[in-house]
Structures are given as C-alpha cells and as structure tokens.
Amino acid sequence: MYNDCSITELQHMIATKGDERAYANLFMRYAVHLNQFATSIVHKPEIAEEIVSDVFIRLWERKESLDQVSNLRMYLYVSVRNFCINYKRAQKHPEVFDLDNIPENLLRVSVPNPLQITSARQLQQRIMEAITLLPPKCRIMFKLAKEDGLRIKEIAELLHVSPKTVENQLTIAVKKMGMSIKEITEKVIRLRS
C-alpha cells in the first residue's frame, strides 16, 4: 500500500494520522539520495547520515504542520543543505560546496534481460566515465535533475543560482556526456578492431 503512495499522500498520512509506516516509507525513499547530497557538502558520510537522520527526526517532531509544506521533496533537500551549512559553521569550516566529492554511483542502468547484462555494464561504465569528466557544477546539477528528479527551479533554489544557470549547466552536461560517450565508444571499437 505505502509503496504505491505519492509523496503528497505520505505527507498527508504523516501530518493527519501520525502514520509511522508512511514516515518509514518516506525515509526509505529519500534517505540514500539525501545522504549522498549531504556527503557532497560535509565530506563525511557518517556526519551526512546523522544530518539526514536529524532532518527526519525534526520532520516527525513537526508532523502536525507538515500539510503546510507545498513541496516536501524540496523541503527535505533544503533542510539537509541548511543542516550541513550549520554543521560546517559549527566546525568553523567555510561554506563551500565541493562538487567533486559527489559519489560516482549516481547513475544506474537497470536491464532485466540477462542477455543484455554485459552490454548494459559496458554502457553504464561509459556513462559513469562521461559523468566523471563533467565539470563539478554540471555533475551535481545533472545528478539532481536526472537521478533525484528535481526541476530546474528547485535546483536553482537549492544551489542558490539562477534557473538560467541551471539550464545552461544541464545543456553543457548533456553535450559533454554525448561527446564523451561517443569518444569512449570509438576508442573501444578501435581497440577491438
């Protein structure tokens, strides 16, 4: 039942009924992505996990007002970002988003047909290589857009840049990835010839 619910439905069940299973489902859906995002800011996976846990604890403590949140996914990302910044301030570190430390396992290719597993792995490897070649800002914006499904406006708000900057960075990312994948594929073909 809960796996089929939208985030809005889960949000409403948590806010109106204090539904713990809806809360657990929400956590399961977003914790991994939020941990990756937090790790890219604080550079310590164990601290990132604590921050994400703190965000969800705070969400539960304030569940009665949760229906007032218009975009819960964006609320979660902004909360994690703010908690990370507060952590860095408390540690007397400058507020710097080091976009080079985004985990490399951000894009997964899922192929149910066993006959295609080898080519899927090769394609996944080529995609991952292309992602690693992206400039840091392109990489984080690409990840937020393509894996986490955030809209351009949401990414702009989250990273404190203009929507046009996000559009430009995503365009650059797609072009560079296309060129990189083409180059990598051509190298593989030449090596096999």
URFENLIN-V245844 format. One record per pair of residues at least 24 apart in sequence whose ideal C-beta (glycine too) atoms are under 10 Angstrom apart, sorted by the first residue. I is the first residue (numbers start at 1). J is the second residue. Records with the same first field share a line. If there is no record, write none. Layout:
I=J + J
This chain:
1=25
2=26 + 28 + 29
3=28 + 29
5=29
7=71 + 72 + 73 + 76
8=67 + 69 + 70 + 71 + 72 + 73
10=66 + 72
11=59 + 63 + 66 + 67 + 69 + 71 + 72 + 73 + 75
12=66 + 67 + 72
13=63 + 66
14=59 + 60 + 63 + 64 + 66 + 67 + 72
15=62 + 63 + 64 + 65 + 66 + 67 + 68 + 69 + 72
16=63 + 64 + 66 + 67
17=63
18=60 + 63 + 64
19=63
20=60
22=63
23=56 + 59 + 60 + 63 + 66
24=56
26=56 + 59 + 60 + 72 + 73 + 76
27=52 + 53 + 55 + 56 + 59 + 60 + 76
29=73 + 76
30=55 + 56 + 72 + 73 + 76 + 77 + 80 + 148
31=55 + 56 + 76
32=103
33=73 + 76 + 77 + 80 + 106 + 143 + 144 + 147 + 148 + 149 + 150
34=73 + 76 + 77 + 79 + 80 + 81 + 148
35=80 + 103
36=101 + 102 + 103 + 105 + 106 + 143 + 147 + 148
37=76 + 77 + 80 + 81 + 84 + 97 + 102 + 103 + 140 + 143 + 144 + 148 + 158
38=77 + 80 + 81 + 83 + 84 + 87
39=84 + 101 + 102 + 103
40=84 + 97 + 98 + 99 + 100 + 101 + 102 + 103 + 136 + 139 + 140 + 143
41=80 + 81 + 83 + 84 + 85 + 87 + 88 + 95 + 96 + 97 + 98 + 99 + 101
42=80 + 83 + 84 + 85 + 87 + 88 + 91 + 93 + 98 + 101
43=84 + 88 + 93 + 96 + 98 + 101
44=87 + 91
45=103
47=83 + 84 + 87 + 88 + 91
48=80 + 83 + 84 + 87
50=83 + 87
51=79 + 80 + 81 + 82 + 83 + 84 + 86 + 87
52=76 + 79 + 80 + 83 + 84
54=79 + 80 + 83 + 86 + 87
55=79 + 80 + 81 + 82 + 83 + 84
56=80
58=83
71=150 + 151 + 153 + 154 + 157
73=148 + 149 + 150 + 151 + 154
74=150 + 151 + 153 + 154 + 155 + 157 + 158
77=144 + 148 + 150 + 154 + 155 + 157 + 158 + 159
78=154 + 157 + 158
80=158
81=157 + 158 + 159 + 160
97=136 + 137 + 140 + 159 + 160
98=136 + 140
99=134 + 135 + 136 + 137 + 138 + 139 + 140 + 141 + 143 + 159
100=132 + 135 + 136 + 139 + 140
101=136 + 140
102=131 + 132 + 134 + 136 + 139 + 140 + 142 + 143 + 144
103=143
104=128 + 129 + 131 + 132 + 139
106=131 + 139 + 140 + 142 + 143 + 144 + 146 + 147 + 148
107=131 + 142 + 143 + 146 + 147 + 177
108=147
122=184 + 185 + 188
123=181 + 185
125=184 + 188
126=177 + 180 + 181 + 182 + 183 + 184 + 185 + 187 + 188
127=177 + 180 + 181 + 184
129=177 + 180 + 181 + 183 + 184
130=173 + 176 + 177 + 178 + 179 + 180 + 181 + 182 + 183 + 184
131=173 + 176 + 177 + 180 + 181
132=180
133=176 + 177 + 179 + 180 + 181 + 183 + 184
134=169 + 172 + 173 + 174 + 176 + 177 + 180
135=169 + 172 + 173 + 176
137=161 + 165 + 166 + 168 + 169 + 172 + 173
138=168 + 169 + 170 + 171 + 172 + 173 + 174 + 175 + 176 + 177
139=169 + 173 + 176
140=169 + 173
141=165 + 166 + 167 + 168 + 169 + 170 + 172 + 173
142=169 + 170 + 172 + 173 + 174 + 176 + 177
143=173
144=170
145=169 + 170 + 173 + 174
146=170 + 173 + 174
